[in-house]
Each structure stands twice: as structure tokens, then as C-alpha cells.
């Protein structure tokens, strides 16, 4: 039986979706894996990966501040999958035993833009992994935004956010959810987020906040944290 691996990368991070139509066509500064194979009509970098063990394609917006970050990240994701999966036989129906899929969404507010990449990976384990990686930056300065710069210095945003996250997760499953306080109040668990004019959307990997809980997203209304957010976001 032929041995194969399957890595399906379908991350649509297009120029039009990010409001970047008409920008100059430029490739990423570095692309060691050669993923940026061509450019679309809007200047978007058409990433692709193919070989005897995997194949896929993606889009990254040329000229956008996330472009190099997305190229780097997808390159590393494919390399890690390639190293972890090894060669494996197919299932009886011919489908691959090992699979990986990456998709993406774009978000914006008056002062920010964000691209969120979602990765699903099945290495034949009982519970396939799902995780997120967000890339946010401020329009005015071009600086990346992390949890520390999302909020005003000296504030305690998790006092507001953590209970709201637990409440939403509980409503999703139809029963109260108790999150370990050490996990619920750790800023490291809130690093992947997108900013819109209405909310800050936090993305959580599978099992990140609670055992056996699926990957999820929770939108925190800006009205609940308006006084805590850094200016200009």
C-alpha cells in the first residue's frame, strides 16, 4: 500500500478581505520553504506546498503587516507536521491517517487589523488537536498588539473577562463550567484575540481552559471592557 501524509492548508488571507486591494505586488522578505509561489491579481501571495507526502495552498496579503508573520507561521506549521507525522499507511477507504488543515479569518476595528489562523491536526491520536494563532497590529503605528498592550497599564482585565468566558462556555454546553483559577487568570491563555469595533474575540485551543472542551471563541463586548482598553484600538 502506498504510504502518504496529507497536509491541507486552506488559509484564505486575501487582499480584498483585508481592504488591501491595489497594493504593490511584493513577495515576503523571507520564504525559506518556497511557499510564496505566485501572486494574485490583488498582490496576494499564493502560498503552496506539495510533495510525495503532503500538499496544500494558502493566501497571504502582500504588503500587509501580517504577511511575513503568516508566511513564517505556516512554514513552521508544515515543517512541524512533516516531522511529527512521518510516513503512514492510508485507511482502508484510502483516506490519509494523518491530516492537517489550516484556515483563517480576518477582523478589523477602526484602529486595528487581525488575522486569526486556525489549525486542525490529526496524527492518528484519539483526540486530534485544534489550535489558534492570531496576528494583530495597530494601524497607526504598525506595532503588533499582544495581551499586554491591548489593555491600559495597571488594569486587571481578567477580573472582568475570565468570568464572562466561563459563563459563555457554560452556556455553550448547557451546564456551568468551572475553570481552574490558575488557568482562568493566566494572561498566557488569552494571547490569541481579534479586535473589532463591537468586541474583543478571544480564541482558545482545544482543552486549553478546561479538560475535554473543544476549541472555541468567546466575544467580549467592548462595552464591558471599554475603560480597560488601550486608546486607539
Order of alpha helices (4+ residues) and beta strands (2+ residues): beta-beta-beta-beta-beta-alpha-beta-beta-beta-beta-alpha-alpha-alpha-beta-beta-beta-alpha
